[in-house]
Amino acid sequence: MEKRLQLFYDRYYPHTPRTHSRKKHCATIGVGGNVGDVRARFQKLYFYLQQSSQVDIVTTSPILKNPPFGYLNQPDFYNAIILLKTDLSPQDLLRYLLYVEKRFKRIRNFKDSPRTLDLDMIFYDRIAISTKYLTLPHPHFSERDSVLIPLGLLERRCSV
């Protein structure tokens, strides 16, 4: 791994709950942030999602610390992947993720700005979508170590 990349293993990253989900769809969510105590926020996010009736956690990746891209004058990011099962449609899941970001005090100042929490839908089942608000798979996932490295370290996959 590149010198500026660092992996962290916390209690819930990586983690695979011992529960089975009956929800129909699998979504791969990229999780990121670089403002405040991001690793503690990731723990709170895990608990928040665990209590949600909208999603079930399938597994999480380790946390990757990596340099920012785009706007470079900001702290390094922490990133992870969470696999979720859900009965929400892709558009409804996007709305839910935006709601969760807002609950965690996400402010969108400008493109690629520092943020408390960033939730990106990378995949939803095996479908492709291209709308004004949602493109799946995520259009730049294959160019980002912040997605590829945690994705490659997942211990389990969804069955769809």
C-alpha positions in Angstrom: 0.0 0.0 0.0 1.1 3.5 -0.7 2.9 5.4 2.1 0.0 7.8 2.8 -2.5 5.0 3.0 -3.2 3.4 6.4 -5.6 0.7 7.5 -7.4 0.7 10.8 -9.3 -2.2 12.4 -11.9 -1.1 15.0 -14.6 -3.1 16.8 -17.1 -2.7 14.0 -14.8 -2.1 11.1 -14.5 -4.8 9.9 -17.5 -6.6 11.3 -20.1 -9.0 10.2 -23.2 -9.2 12.4 -24.6 -12.7 13.2 -28.0 -11.9 11.8 -29.7 -12.9 8.6 -31.6 -10.3 6.6 -34.8 -11.1 4.7 -34.5 -7.8 2.8 -34.5 -8.2 -1.0 -31.7 -5.9 -2.2 -28.0 -5.5 -1.6 -26.4 -2.1 -1.6 -22.7 -1.3 -1.3 -22.2 2.0 0.5 -19.0 4.0 0.6 -18.5 5.8 3.9 -16.1 8.7 4.3 -15.3 11.8 6.4 -12.5 14.0 7.5 -13.9 16.5 10.0 -13.7 15.8 13.7 -13.4 12.4 15.3 -14.3 10.4 12.1 -13.6 7.0 13.5 -15.9 7.6 16.5 -18.5 8.9 14.0 -18.2 5.7 12.0 -19.0 3.7 15.2 -22.1 5.9 15.8 -23.1 5.4 12.2 -22.8 1.6 12.7 -25.1 1.8 15.7 -27.5 4.1 13.9 -27.8 1.8 10.9 -28.1 -1.3 13.2 -31.2 0.3 14.8 -32.7 1.3 11.5 -35.7 -0.6 10.1 -34.8 0.6 6.6 -31.5 -1.4 6.3 -29.7 -4.4 7.7 -25.9 -4.4 7.9 -24.4 -7.4 6.1 -20.7 -6.6 6.7 -18.2 -3.7 7.0 -14.7 -3.3 5.8 -11.6 -2.0 7.7 -11.2 1.8 7.7 -8.7 3.3 5.2 -7.0 6.6 5.9 -6.1 8.2 2.6 -5.2 11.7 1.2 -8.0 13.9 -0.2 -8.6 14.3 -4.0 -10.2 17.1 -5.8 -9.8 19.9 -3.2 -6.5 19.1 -1.6 -6.2 21.7 1.1 -7.9 19.6 3.8 -7.2 16.8 6.2 -6.9 13.1 5.1 -10.1 11.1 4.8 -11.2 8.0 6.5 -13.1 5.6 4.3 -14.9 2.3 4.7 -17.4 0.1 2.9 -20.7 -1.1 4.4 -22.8 -3.7 2.7 -26.5 -3.3 3.4 -29.6 -5.2 2.7 -32.8 -3.2 2.1 -36.3 -3.2 0.7 -35.9 0.4 -0.4 -35.7 1.3 -4.1 -32.3 2.8 -5.2 -33.9 6.3 -5.2 -35.5 5.8 -1.8 -32.2 4.4 -0.4 -30.4 7.6 -1.8 -33.0 9.8 0.0 -32.4 7.7 3.2 -28.6 8.1 2.9 -28.9 11.9 2.4 -31.1 12.0 5.5 -28.5 10.0 7.5 -25.8 12.4 6.4 -27.9 15.4 7.5 -28.5 13.7 10.9 -24.7 13.5 11.2 -24.3 17.2 10.5 -23.1 16.9 6.8 -22.8 20.4 5.3 -22.2 20.8 1.6 -20.1 23.9 1.2 -18.5 23.2 -2.2 -17.5 20.2 -4.3 -15.1 17.9 -2.6 -15.2 20.1 0.6 -14.3 18.7 4.1 -17.2 16.8 5.6 -18.3 15.0 8.8 -19.9 12.1 6.9 -20.2 11.2 3.2 -22.4 8.2 2.2 -22.1 7.2 -1.5 -24.1 4.3 -3.0 -21.5 2.4 -5.0 -23.6 -0.5 -6.2 -27.3 -1.6 -5.8 -27.7 -5.2 -6.7 -26.3 -5.5 -10.2 -28.3 -2.8 -11.8 -27.2 0.2 -13.8 -29.0 3.6 -13.5 -28.2 7.0 -14.9 -30.5 9.8 -13.7 -29.9 13.4 -12.8 -29.5 12.5 -9.1 -28.3 8.9 -9.1 -25.8 7.0 -11.3 -25.1 3.3 -10.5 -22.6 1.9 -10.4 -21.0 5.0 -8.9 -19.2 6.6 -11.9 -15.8 7.0 -10.3 -15.5 4.0 -7.9 -12.9 2.2 -10.0 -10.6 5.2 -9.8 -10.6 5.6 -6.1 -8.4 3.7 -3.6 -10.8 4.9 -1.0 -13.4 2.5 -2.4 -11.3 -0.2 -4.0 -9.1 -1.1 -1.0 -11.9 -1.4 1.5 -14.1 -3.2 -1.0 -11.3 -5.7 -1.6 -11.1 -6.4 2.1 -14.7 -7.3 2.7 -15.1 -10.6 4.5 -18.5 -11.4 3.0 -20.6 -10.5 0.1 -24.4 -10.1 -0.3 -26.4 -12.8 -1.9 -29.0 -11.3 -4.2 
